[in-house]
């Protein structure tokens, strides 16, 4: 299995300059490759010649053949891996079933996050050593913090710069120790701000995040005001850069807090249960309704499913997906009656029967229960 660890890099001034150059070079290779790919693709359509269609190999060979002298001072793997990722992005462009479907775009030097990849990095004496190009004499290993273990074979390393700080994702191919079988099963009902399961509730939007979101809102308004007043010149001012750095810092704090909650919760699930039932939610469609769309985005439904899925595959546990149209909220877990029409329970309860958001009252058998607990029991019935 591939297990990835994100670490903070602490390069010296020499390596900072090299990392910055590699970030710029990755962006240059991507944009050059995408421009060439677009030209080849347009030519094949205009001339109706399938032989002119672009491919990863054609674009890569063309860029390598036209390399300039300064490019030989930087890692050759940066270009190779950039075009490899571009090829994957183009193949995804022809698969509309993917959630982030779309045509590959050019990368901007103004983007707050810049990075590159290499498959020749090594861990030497607890430091990260990047591949040194020929002819370069001054080279240093890079210290880092945040790694729990450095066992296994190191794969393609992603290094990126964000808000003046440097980070690296270190993927190791390791052997995962399987967890003991428990013969237990559970179901997770995802809600805005919390997850419900058979043992209770897990809060994904704790109260101490409110202060961070309040600061984020304040910085966003400051940046918007600067753009209105100064227009295109706003992003070049020092105050704008400082405010944006503060905004990015708070976003990272929020992400770290929520990711920690989800990692701990998913680890508990795969440790205690062999079968876990979750809902197959169409989150993007739900956000388009504008009903609690911000809360849906902050609740990280998609990230929860992603983490739970790969952890279940690690430890040989089973994740069962309920159908998108399975009425877990409308169905009575006692008698099986399904509410329809005006009887349905919405985010604000039911206006016709004047019930609250967290109430479920069955109009067939008269059962009264908590709405979320009823949904959990309905999901659990799928593996009964």
Secondary structure, 3 states (H helix, E strand, C coil): CEEEEEEEEECCHHHHHHHHHHHHHHHHHHHHHHHHHHHHHHHHHHCCCHHHCCCHHHHHHHHHHCCCHHHHHCCHHHHHHHHHHHHHHHHHHCCCCCCCCCCCCCCCCCCCEEEEEECCCEEECCEEECCCCCCCCCCCCEEEECCCCCCCEECCEEEEEECCEEEEEEEEECCCCCCCCCCCEEEEEEECCEEEECCEEEECCCCHHHHHHHHHHHHHHHHHHHHHHHHHHHHHCHHHHHHHHHHHHHHHHHHHHHHHHHHHHHHHHHHHCCEEEEECCCHHHHHCCCCCHHHHHHCCHHHHHHHHHHHHHHCCCEEEEECCCCCCCCECCCCCCECCHHHCCECCEECCCCECCCEEECCCCCCEEEHHHHHHHHHHHHHC
